């Protein structure tokens, strides 16, 4: 597990415009079949985690719980974020490899 490289790839994906961040944008990306990976903050509410876990299971999108809201936000250069979706297949695969 290489968290540092995964964070770097996540930041790169954000700069490339391939990340949807925030609950509404993440949900929209999943429901429009644009998301290849969903990441939810470990300190997000249980309701939020359950919502995305069930949604990702239904739409068959990989799902990870990673870092805190503040750390997740800072990785992508934003305020705190409870959830985000990676909307590029290659970025999603590399990030999953580094976090598994």
C-alpha positions in Angstrom: 0.0 0.0 0.0 1.6 3.2 -1.1 -0.6 6.1 0.2 1.8 8.8 -1.0 1.7 7.7 -4.6 -2.1 7.3 -4.5 -2.5 10.8 -3.2 -0.2 12.1 -5.9 -2.3 10.4 -8.6 -5.5 11.7 -7.0 -4.1 15.3 -7.2 -3.0 14.7 -10.8 -6.5 13.4 -11.7 -8.0 16.5 -10.1 -5.8 18.8 -12.1 -6.7 16.8 -15.3 -10.4 17.5 -14.5 -11.2 13.8 -13.9 -12.5 14.1 -10.3 -16.0 14.9 -9.2 -15.9 16.0 -5.5 -18.6 16.6 -3.0 -21.7 14.4 -2.3 -23.9 15.7 -5.1 -21.2 15.6 -7.8 -20.1 12.2 -6.7 -23.7 10.8 -6.8 -24.3 12.4 -10.2 -21.1 10.8 -11.6 -22.0 7.4 -10.3 -25.6 7.5 -11.6 -24.5 8.8 -15.0 -22.0 5.8 -15.2 -19.0 8.3 -15.4 -17.4 7.1 -12.1 -14.7 4.4 -12.1 -13.9 4.7 -8.4 -15.6 6.3 -5.4 -13.6 7.4 -2.3 -15.4 8.3 0.9 -13.7 9.9 3.9 -13.3 7.6 7.0 -14.9 10.3 9.2 -17.9 10.8 6.9 -21.2 10.1 8.7 -22.4 6.5 8.8 -25.4 7.5 6.7 -23.1 9.0 4.0 -20.9 5.9 4.0 -23.9 3.6 3.7 -25.4 5.7 0.9 -22.3 5.4 -1.2 -21.6 1.8 -0.3 -25.1 0.8 -1.5 -25.0 3.0 -4.5 -21.6 1.7 -5.6 -22.7 -1.9 -5.1 -25.8 -1.3 -7.2 -23.9 0.5 -10.0 -20.9 -1.8 -9.7 -18.4 0.9 -9.0 -15.4 0.2 -6.8 -15.6 1.9 -3.4 -12.9 2.8 -0.9 -12.9 4.5 2.5 -9.7 6.6 2.8 -8.3 9.4 5.0 -10.4 12.1 6.7 -12.5 14.8 5.2 -9.8 17.4 5.7 -7.0 15.2 4.2 -9.2 14.2 1.3 -10.0 17.8 0.5 -6.4 18.9 0.8 -5.2 16.1 -1.6 -7.4 17.6 -4.3 -6.7 21.2 -3.4 -10.1 22.0 -1.9 -11.8 22.5 1.4 -12.9 19.3 3.2 -14.6 16.7 1.1 -16.6 13.7 2.4 -16.7 12.0 -1.0 -15.2 12.1 -4.5 -15.4 10.1 -7.7 -12.6 9.4 -10.1 -14.0 9.7 -13.6 -11.1 8.2 -15.6 -10.5 4.5 -15.9 -6.7 4.6 -15.9 -6.4 7.0 -12.9 -8.9 4.8 -11.0 -7.0 1.6 -11.7 -3.6 3.1 -10.6 -5.1 4.6 -7.4 -6.8 1.3 -6.5 -3.5 -0.5 -7.1 -1.6 1.8 -4.7 -4.3 1.6 -2.0 -4.8 -2.2 -2.1 
